[in-house]
Amino acid sequence: MSVQNASARQRVLMALAHEEPDRIPVDFGGMRSSGISAMAYQRLRDLLGMRTGEPYVYDVRQQLAIVEEPVRQRFKVDVVPLDLDQMGDWQPYTLPDGSPAKTPAGYEFEQTKEGDVYWRDPVRRIARRPGGGFYFDYVYFPLAQARTPADLEAWAWGGFTDAELEKLRTRAAQLYHESDYFILGRFGGSMYERGQDLRGWERFMLDMAEGGTFLEAFLEHLFESHMDNLKRYLAAVGDYIQAINFSDDLGTQRTLQISPAMYRRWIKPYHTHLYGYVREHYPHVHVFLHCCGAIYDLIPDLIEAGVQILNPVQTTARGMDPGRLKQNFGADLTFWGGGCDTQHVLPRGTRDEVRADVRHRLEILAPGGGYVFNPIHNVQPDVPPENVVAMFDAVREFGDG
């Protein structure tokens, strides 16, 4: 049963309860895999007549822009992020296409004569954006040389500061009391991806294959750090947010990155503890997992671990047919994404092809609730702004109750 003229928050909550709201809920920029490249966003702003100001690049690594309120209103967006990187001071920045933008103050950049750009701190280079490229890739892995559990003990695992938590609490309370948006809190809490970031991709894959006391110690330290941060984070904002965004990419375009047995041995127990803490102590906060790729064979494990919302629903990956996903997992999961093919149709299709793609996907994923619209991952730099408008207009056309 739908509720006519539901608030944005009510609308998403109904979808999460597997009810059909007055219209399909929409996310655009509510987290770091449902947004838009700053270059594509600038062109979208121009098309929509927003000709003042510059885009705010809050996610430097992916070059993602903050989606502003006039754009949310134009596309009937129901979700807002709670993200520290959107809440600070800003400094001038130049996008890869040469256009002006802003990034969070404190970021440092170095450009080489070859055209590469490095994101760095005062001591070292952290990530590299190659000349002609659009994104930064990490080049510094702080625990790459660790060899013993003692090396792990000596490293500062870090976490939220008290000042950061107070800033998050204040912003969360403001969003909760002064808007009717569904609030999606960014946490992260990755076990597998964070291992790659700290150790380097190749080294961490060898760690996983070798197993043993070092991997056990590494995962225990990482988990304890996440759990401490999770408890402090939820104590600060748990009364205000409706979902918490975890992330752990486990798939590629064609298959899993690791076997189901390896996931169950090393990663799933920690997922279960983290997600279980949220569900036990903050049952109104939904567990949202961003997990890219061909992950069909792990979805039952993710549900068992406590996942309630799955994103980005990469239906263009092998085995991720949307009808199969809806039929087999639609009773247990809310699918948050999968609404338009961002690899082929959105960047290269006509507006009519975009419209048809959205319509087809909504017909599969939306019935019975358990669905929030956004395309498969972020809108990339090469997407024409007309196609972005066509996509969201199609949601309004076919998704209104």
C-alpha positions as CSV (number, residue, x, y, z in Angstrom):
1,M,0.0,0.0,0.0
2,S,1.5,3.3,-1.0
3,V,1.3,6.6,1.0
4,Q,0.4,9.5,-1.2
5,N,2.7,12.6,-0.8
6,A,5.2,10.7,1.4
7,S,8.2,12.6,2.6
8,A,11.5,11.7,1.2
9,R,12.5,9.9,4.4
10,Q,9.2,8.0,4.5
11,R,9.5,7.0,0.9
12,V,12.9,5.4,1.3
13,L,11.9,3.7,4.5
14,M,8.9,2.2,2.8
15,A,11.0,0.8,0.1
16,L,13.4,-0.7,2.6
17,A,10.4,-2.3,4.3
18,H,9.6,-3.9,0.9
19,E,6.5,-1.7,0.4
20,E,5.7,0.3,-2.7
21,P,5.8,4.0,-1.9
22,D,4.0,6.8,-3.9
23,R,7.0,6.7,-6.3
24,I,10.3,5.0,-6.6
25,P,12.8,6.6,-4.3
26,V,15.8,8.3,-5.9
27,D,19.4,8.7,-4.8
28,F,21.9,11.0,-6.6
29,G,25.0,11.7,-4.6
30,G,23.9,10.1,-1.3
31,M,27.2,8.2,-1.2
32,R,30.4,7.8,-3.1
33,S,29.2,5.3,-5.6
34,S,25.9,7.0,-6.5
35,G,27.2,10.3,-7.6
36,I,28.7,12.1,-10.5
37,S,32.2,13.1,-11.8
38,A,32.9,16.8,-11.3
39,M,33.5,17.2,-15.0
40,A,30.2,15.7,-15.9
41,Y,28.5,17.6,-13.1
42,Q,29.8,21.0,-14.4
43,R,28.3,20.3,-17.8
44,L,25.1,19.2,-16.1
45,R,25.0,22.4,-14.1
46,D,25.4,24.4,-17.3
47,L,22.6,22.6,-19.0
48,L,20.3,23.2,-16.0
49,G,21.2,26.9,-16.0
50,M,23.3,26.9,-12.8
51,R,26.0,29.2,-14.2
52,T,27.4,30.6,-11.0
53,G,30.0,29.0,-8.7
54,E,32.2,26.0,-9.2
55,P,31.8,22.3,-8.4
56,Y,33.0,21.1,-5.1
57,V,35.1,18.0,-5.5
58,Y,34.7,16.3,-2.1
59,D,36.0,12.9,-3.2
60,V,39.4,13.7,-4.6
61,R,40.3,10.1,-5.5
62,Q,37.2,9.6,-7.7
63,Q,36.9,13.3,-8.5
64,L,33.2,13.4,-7.4
65,A,31.2,16.5,-7.0
66,I,28.8,17.5,-4.3
67,V,25.2,17.3,-5.7
68,E,23.7,20.6,-4.8
69,E,20.2,21.3,-3.6
70,P,18.8,22.7,-6.8
71,V,19.9,19.5,-8.6
72,R,18.3,17.4,-5.9
73,Q,15.1,19.3,-6.3
74,R,15.1,19.0,-10.1
75,F,15.5,15.2,-10.0
76,K,13.3,14.6,-6.9
77,V,16.2,13.1,-5.0
78,D,15.3,11.6,-1.6
79,V,18.7,10.9,0.0
80,V,21.5,13.1,1.4
81,P,24.9,12.0,2.6
82,L,26.5,12.5,6.0
83,D,30.1,12.8,4.9
84,L,32.9,14.7,6.7
85,D,34.6,15.6,3.4
86,Q,31.6,17.7,2.4
87,M,31.6,19.7,5.6
88,G,34.9,21.6,5.8
89,D,36.7,24.6,4.2
90,W,37.6,24.7,0.5
91,Q,40.5,25.7,-1.7
92,P,40.8,26.3,-5.5
93,Y,41.4,23.2,-7.7
94,T,41.7,22.5,-11.4
95,L,39.8,19.6,-12.9
96,P,41.5,17.2,-15.4
97,D,39.8,19.1,-18.2
98,G,41.3,22.4,-17.0
99,S,38.1,23.9,-15.6
100,P,38.1,25.4,-12.1
101,A,36.7,23.7,-9.1
102,K,37.2,23.5,-5.3
103,T,38.6,20.7,-3.1
104,P,38.7,20.4,0.7
105,A,41.3,22.7,2.2
106,G,44.5,20.9,3.3
107,Y,44.9,18.7,0.3
108,E,48.2,19.1,-1.4
109,F,48.9,18.5,-5.1
110,E,52.1,18.2,-7.2
111,Q,52.2,18.3,-11.0
112,T,55.1,16.9,-12.8
113,K,56.5,18.0,-16.2
114,E,55.1,14.9,-17.7
115,G,51.6,16.0,-16.8
116,D,51.0,13.6,-13.9
117,V,49.4,15.0,-10.8
118,Y,50.2,13.6,-7.3
119,W,48.0,14.0,-4.2
120,R,50.5,14.2,-1.4
121,D,51.1,15.1,2.2
122,P,54.1,17.1,3.4
123,V,56.2,13.9,3.5
124,R,55.2,11.7,0.5
125,R,53.1,11.1,-2.5
126,I,49.9,9.3,-1.7
127,A,48.1,8.9,-5.0
128,R,48.7,9.6,-8.7
129,R,46.5,10.9,-11.5
130,P,48.3,10.2,-14.8
131,G,48.4,12.8,-17.4
132,G,45.2,12.5,-19.4
133,G,43.6,10.5,-16.7
134,F,40.5,11.2,-14.6
135,Y,41.2,9.5,-11.3
136,F,43.8,9.0,-8.6
137,D,45.3,5.6,-7.8
138,Y,47.1,5.0,-4.6
139,V,50.9,4.8,-4.8
140,Y,51.6,4.7,-1.1
141,F,50.7,1.7,1.0
142,P,51.7,2.4,4.6
143,L,51.9,-1.2,5.8
144,A,53.5,-2.7,2.7
145,Q,56.7,-3.5,4.4
146,A,55.2,-4.9,7.6
147,R,56.3,-8.5,8.2
148,T,55.5,-9.4,11.8
149,P,52.6,-8.8,14.2
150,A,55.0,-6.5,16.1
151,D,55.1,-4.2,13.0
152,L,51.4,-4.0,13.2
153,E,51.4,-3.1,16.9
154,A,53.7,-0.2,16.2
155,W,51.4,1.4,13.6
156,A,48.8,4.0,14.6
157,W,45.5,2.6,13.2
158,G,43.7,5.9,13.6
159,G,40.0,6.8,13.6
160,F,37.6,9.6,14.1
161,T,38.7,12.5,16.4
162,D,36.3,13.9,19.0
163,A,36.1,17.1,16.9
164,E,35.1,15.1,13.8
165,L,32.4,13.2,15.7
166,E,31.0,16.4,17.1
167,K,30.9,17.9,13.6
168,L,29.1,14.8,12.3
169,R,26.7,14.8,15.2
170,T,25.8,18.5,14.6
171,R,25.3,18.0,10.9
172,A,23.3,14.8,11.3
173,A,20.9,16.5,13.8
174,Q,20.5,19.5,11.5
175,L,19.6,17.2,8.6
176,Y,17.3,15.1,10.7
177,H,15.3,18.1,12.2
178,E,15.5,20.6,9.4
179,S,14.9,18.4,6.3
180,D,12.8,15.3,5.5
181,Y,15.6,13.6,3.5
182,F,16.7,10.0,4.2
183,I,20.2,10.4,5.8
184,L,22.9,7.9,4.7
185,G,25.9,8.0,7.0
186,R,29.3,7.3,5.5
187,F,31.4,4.8,7.5
188,G,33.4,2.5,5.3
189,G,34.5,-0.2,7.6
190,S,36.0,-2.3,4.8
191,M,38.0,-5.4,5.8
192,Y,39.1,-6.6,2.3
193,E,39.5,-3.3,0.5
194,R,41.3,-1.7,3.4
195,G,43.7,-4.5,3.4
196,Q,44.6,-3.7,-0.2
197,D,44.9,0.0,0.6
198,L,47.2,-0.6,3.6
199,R,49.3,-3.5,2.2
200,G,49.1,-2.9,-1.6
201,W,46.9,-5.1,-3.8
202,E,49.4,-7.7,-4.7
203,R,50.9,-8.0,-1.2
204,F,47.5,-8.4,0.4
205,M,46.3,-11.0,-2.1
206,L,49.5,-13.0,-1.2
207,D,48.6,-12.5,2.5
208,M,45.2,-14.0,1.9
209,A,46.6,-16.9,0.0
210,E,49.3,-17.6,2.6
211,G,47.1,-17.2,5.6
212,G,48.9,-17.7,8.9
213,T,49.6,-15.6,12.0
214,F,50.5,-12.3,10.2
215,L,47.2,-12.2,8.3
216,E,45.3,-13.2,11.5
217,A,47.0,-10.3,13.4
218,F,46.4,-7.9,10.6
219,L,42.7,-8.6,10.3
220,E,42.3,-8.5,14.1
221,H,43.9,-5.1,14.3
222,L,41.9,-3.8,11.5
223,F,38.6,-5.2,12.9
224,E,39.3,-3.8,16.4
225,S,40.0,-0.3,14.8
226,H,36.8,-0.5,12.8
227,M,34.7,-1.7,15.8
228,D,36.0,1.1,18.0
229,N,35.2,3.6,15.4
230,L,31.8,2.1,14.7
231,K,30.8,2.3,18.3
232,R,31.9,5.9,18.6
233,Y,30.4,6.9,15.3
234,L,27.0,5.4,16.1
235,A,27.0,6.9,19.6
236,A,27.4,10.3,17.8
237,V,25.0,10.0,14.9
238,G,23.0,6.8,15.3
239,D,19.9,8.6,16.5
240,Y,19.7,10.6,13.3
241,I,20.8,8.5,10.3
242,Q,18.6,5.8,8.7
243,A,21.4,3.8,7.0
244,I,25.1,3.3,7.5
245,N,27.3,2.9,4.4
246,F,29.9,0.1,4.6
247,S,32.1,-0.8,1.6
248,D,34.0,-3.8,0.5
249,D,34.4,-4.5,-3.2
250,L,34.6,-8.3,-3.7
251,G,34.0,-8.7,-7.5
252,T,35.4,-7.9,-10.9
253,Q,33.6,-7.5,-14.1
254,R,33.7,-11.3,-14.7
255,T,34.1,-13.1,-11.4
256,L,34.9,-12.8,-7.7
257,Q,38.2,-11.4,-6.6
258,I,38.6,-14.2,-4.1
259,S,36.9,-17.6,-3.7
260,P,33.8,-18.0,-1.6
261,A,35.8,-20.3,0.7
262,M,38.4,-17.6,1.2
263,Y,35.8,-14.9,1.9
264,R,34.1,-17.2,4.5
265,R,37.4,-18.0,6.1
266,W,38.9,-14.6,6.4
267,I,36.4,-11.8,5.8
268,K,32.9,-12.9,6.6
269,P,33.4,-13.3,10.3
270,Y,34.4,-9.7,10.6
271,H,31.6,-8.5,8.4
272,T,29.2,-10.5,10.6
273,H,30.5,-8.8,13.8
274,L,30.4,-5.3,12.3
275,Y,27.0,-5.5,10.7
276,G,25.6,-7.4,13.6
277,Y,26.6,-4.7,16.0
278,V,24.6,-2.2,14.0
279,R,21.5,-4.4,13.8
280,E,21.6,-5.4,17.4
281,H,22.2,-1.9,18.9
282,Y,20.7,0.4,16.3
283,P,18.0,-1.7,14.6
284,H,16.5,1.4,12.9
285,V,19.8,2.0,11.1
286,H,19.9,-0.1,7.9
287,V,23.2,-1.9,6.9
288,F,24.1,-0.6,3.5
289,L,27.0,-2.4,1.6
290,H,28.7,-1.1,-1.5
291,C,30.1,-4.1,-3.2
292,C,31.0,-4.0,-6.9
293,G,31.2,-6.6,-9.6
294,A,30.1,-10.2,-10.2
295,I,29.3,-11.1,-6.7
296,Y,26.2,-13.3,-7.2
297,D,27.7,-16.3,-5.5
298,L,28.5,-14.3,-2.3
299,I,25.1,-12.6,-1.9
300,P,23.7,-15.3,0.3
301,D,26.7,-14.9,2.6
302,L,26.3,-11.1,2.6
303,I,22.7,-11.5,3.7
304,E,23.7,-13.9,6.4
305,A,26.3,-11.5,7.6
306,G,23.6,-8.8,8.0
307,V,23.5,-6.8,4.8
308,Q,20.1,-5.2,4.2
309,I,20.9,-2.9,1.3
310,L,23.1,-3.8,-1.7
311,N,24.8,-1.3,-4.0
312,P,25.6,-0.6,-6.9
313,V,23.8,-3.7,-8.3
314,Q,26.3,-4.1,-11.1
315,T,23.9,-5.9,-13.5
316,T,26.4,-5.5,-16.4
317,A,28.8,-7.9,-14.6
318,R,28.7,-11.6,-15.3
319,G,25.9,-13.5,-13.5
320,M,24.2,-10.3,-12.2
321,D,21.1,-10.4,-14.3
322,P,18.6,-8.1,-12.5
323,G,15.6,-10.5,-12.9
324,R,17.6,-13.3,-11.3
325,L,18.7,-11.0,-8.5
326,K,15.2,-9.8,-7.8
327,Q,13.7,-13.3,-7.9
328,N,16.3,-14.9,-5.7
329,F,17.3,-12.2,-3.2
330,G,14.5,-9.5,-3.5
331,A,12.8,-10.7,-0.3
332,D,15.9,-10.2,1.7
333,L,17.7,-7.2,0.2
334,T,16.9,-3.8,-1.0
335,F,18.6,-3.1,-4.3
336,W,20.1,0.4,-4.4
337,G,21.3,1.0,-7.9
338,G,21.2,-1.0,-11.1
339,G,18.9,1.6,-12.6
340,C,20.8,2.5,-15.8
341,D,23.8,1.0,-17.6
342,T,26.6,3.5,-16.9
343,Q,29.2,1.5,-19.0
344,H,27.5,1.6,-22.3
345,V,24.0,3.1,-22.5
346,L,24.4,6.2,-20.4
347,P,27.7,7.5,-22.0
348,R,27.0,6.4,-25.5
349,G,23.3,5.8,-26.0
350,T,20.7,8.2,-27.3
351,R,18.2,9.8,-24.9
352,D,15.6,7.4,-26.2
353,E,17.9,4.5,-25.4
354,V,18.6,5.8,-21.9
355,R,14.8,6.2,-21.4
356,A,14.2,2.6,-22.5
357,D,17.0,1.2,-20.4
358,V,15.6,2.9,-17.3
359,R,12.1,1.7,-18.0
360,H,13.2,-1.9,-18.5
361,R,15.2,-2.0,-15.3
362,L,12.4,-0.4,-13.2
363,E,9.9,-2.9,-14.5
364,I,12.2,-5.7,-13.1
365,L,13.6,-4.2,-9.9
366,A,10.9,-1.9,-8.5
367,P,7.8,-4.1,-8.1
368,G,7.0,-5.0,-4.4
369,G,9.4,-2.3,-3.1
370,G,12.9,-3.1,-2.0
371,Y,14.3,-0.8,-4.6
372,V,16.0,2.7,-4.6
373,F,17.0,4.2,-8.0
374,N,20.4,5.2,-9.0
375,P,22.5,4.1,-12.0
376,I,25.1,1.5,-11.7
377,H,27.8,3.4,-9.8
378,N,28.8,7.0,-10.5
379,V,28.0,9.0,-13.6
380,Q,31.4,9.1,-15.4
381,P,33.2,12.1,-17.0
382,D,32.2,11.2,-20.6
383,V,28.4,11.1,-20.0
384,P,26.5,13.8,-21.9
385,P,24.4,16.0,-19.5
386,E,21.3,15.5,-21.7
387,N,21.5,11.8,-20.9
388,V,21.7,12.4,-17.2
389,V,18.5,14.5,-17.5
390,A,16.9,11.8,-19.7
391,M,17.7,9.2,-17.1
392,F,16.1,11.0,-14.2
393,D,13.2,12.2,-16.3
394,A,12.5,8.5,-17.1
395,V,12.4,7.7,-13.4
396,R,9.8,10.3,-13.0
397,E,7.9,9.1,-16.0
398,F,7.9,5.4,-15.2
399,G,8.5,5.4,-11.4
400,D,5.7,7.7,-10.2
401,G,2.9,5.8,-8.5
